[in-house]
Amino acid sequence: MALVYIAVGSVTGTASAVAQALAARLTEAGHQSVMDGQPSVEALNASQADAVLICTSTTGRGDLPANIAQFYVELEEQFPLQNGRPFGVISLGDSSYDRTFCNAGALFEERFLELQAAQPVPRVTIDATETVTPDDDALFWLNEWIEKAL
Ligand SMILES: Cc1cc2nc3c(=O)[nH]c(=O)nc-3n(C[C@H](O)[C@H](O)[C@H](O)COP(=O)(O)O)c2cc1C
């Protein structure tokens, strides 16, 4: 049994709904999760999680949703080394924003790699123009992540 900290970045609720589906699947698989809609380094550290998931949309022109932006800044400022802790990124976006498609997820991926976290499965991108079932796409990815990360 592992504990997973799920940091959520969402503007209109799609990524939050996906994160809820991820949490439910983790429970089904016998794990625990903490889903955080106002993620912070302090909460991540306090959780003592075995692994981290970032589930975020992209807004503006490649920007982070407001509720997760501070977390990104804190990761840069506090630089909490992850020492091989597994992480994964579920990145929601819209490919009609071709230059900034899923940029928020890409930024978090870069940051966690800098922090020496382990990435057992590459980041998944979920394109709003291609799917009407973002939960299913995320859960498909999660199954592999659970096998390799937990
Ligand atoms: C104002 C606005 C700006 C957006 N900008 C981007 C963007 O730069 N890149 C991208 O991949 N998706 C962009 N999107 C698409 C969203 O990321 C996508 O619709 C996502 O599913 C929304 O998830 P949320 O409801 O959790 O915020 C934008 C959407 C809106 C409404």
The ligand as an SDF file (V2000), in Angstrom:
LIG
                    3D

 31 33  0  0  0  0  0  0  0  0999 V2000
   -8.8550   30.7190  -21.7500 C   0  0  0  0  0  0  0  0  0  0  0  0
   -8.2670   29.3670  -22.0410 C   0  0  0  0  0  0  0  0  0  0  0  0
   -6.9370   29.2370  -22.3970 C   0  0  0  0  0  0  0  0  0  0  0  0
   -6.3780   27.9900  -22.6860 C   0  0  0  0  0  0  0  0  0  0  0  0
   -5.0460   27.8990  -23.0350 N   0  0  0  0  0  0  0  0  0  0  0  0
   -4.5130   26.6940  -23.3260 C   0  0  0  0  0  0  0  0  0  0  0  0
   -3.1520   26.5780  -23.7010 C   0  0  0  0  0  0  0  0  0  0  0  0
   -2.3980   27.5510  -23.7740 O   0  0  0  0  0  0  0  0  0  0  0  0
   -2.6650   25.3420  -23.9800 N   0  0  0  0  0  0  0  0  0  0  0  0
   -3.4410   24.2240  -23.9250 C   0  0  0  0  0  0  0  0  0  0  0  0
   -2.9470   23.1280  -24.1840 O   0  0  0  0  0  0  0  0  0  0  0  0
   -4.7480   24.2930  -23.5630 N   0  0  0  0  0  0  0  0  0  0  0  0
   -5.3160   25.5120  -23.2620 C   0  0  0  0  0  0  0  0  0  0  0  0
   -6.6240   25.5840  -22.9080 N   0  0  0  0  0  0  0  0  0  0  0  0
   -7.4550   24.3480  -22.8860 C   0  0  0  0  0  0  0  0  0  0  0  0
   -7.6420   23.7600  -21.4890 C   0  0  0  0  0  0  0  0  0  0  0  0
   -6.4030   23.4030  -20.8900 O   0  0  0  0  0  0  0  0  0  0  0  0
   -8.5150   22.4920  -21.5920 C   0  0  0  0  0  0  0  0  0  0  0  0
   -9.7890   22.8630  -22.0620 O   0  0  0  0  0  0  0  0  0  0  0  0
   -8.6360   21.7390  -20.2930 C   0  0  0  0  0  0  0  0  0  0  0  0
   -9.3470   20.5390  -20.4980 O   0  0  0  0  0  0  0  0  0  0  0  0
   -9.3670   22.5690  -19.2250 C   0  0  0  0  0  0  0  0  0  0  0  0
   -9.2700   21.9010  -17.9890 O   0  0  0  0  0  0  0  0  0  0  0  0
   -9.7750   22.5950  -16.6330 P   0  0  0  0  0  0  0  0  0  0  0  0
  -11.2690   22.6630  -16.7160 O   0  0  0  0  0  0  0  0  0  0  0  0
   -9.3420   21.6520  -15.5530 O   0  0  0  0  0  0  0  0  0  0  0  0
   -9.1090   23.8980  -16.5000 O   0  0  0  0  0  0  0  0  0  0  0  0
   -7.1980   26.8210  -22.6230 C   0  0  0  0  0  0  0  0  0  0  0  0
   -8.5550   26.9500  -22.2810 C   0  0  0  0  0  0  0  0  0  0  0  0
   -9.1020   28.1910  -21.9850 C   0  0  0  0  0  0  0  0  0  0  0  0
  -10.5760   28.3030  -21.6490 C   0  0  0  0  0  0  0  0  0  0  0  0
  1  2  1  0
  2  3  1  0
  2 30  2  0
  3  4  2  0
  4  5  1  0
  4 28  1  0
  5  6  2  0
  6  7  1  0
  6 13  1  0
  7  8  2  0
  7  9  1  0
  9 10  1  0
 10 11  2  0
 10 12  1  0
 12 13  2  0
 13 14  1  0
 14 15  1  0
 14 28  1  0
 15 16  1  0
 16 17  1  0
 16 18  1  0
 18 19  1  0
 18 20  1  0
 20 21  1  0
 20 22  1  0
 22 23  1  0
 23 24  1  0
 24 25  2  0
 24 26  1  0
 24 27  1  0
 28 29  2  0
 29 30  1  0
 30 31  1  0
M  END
$$$$
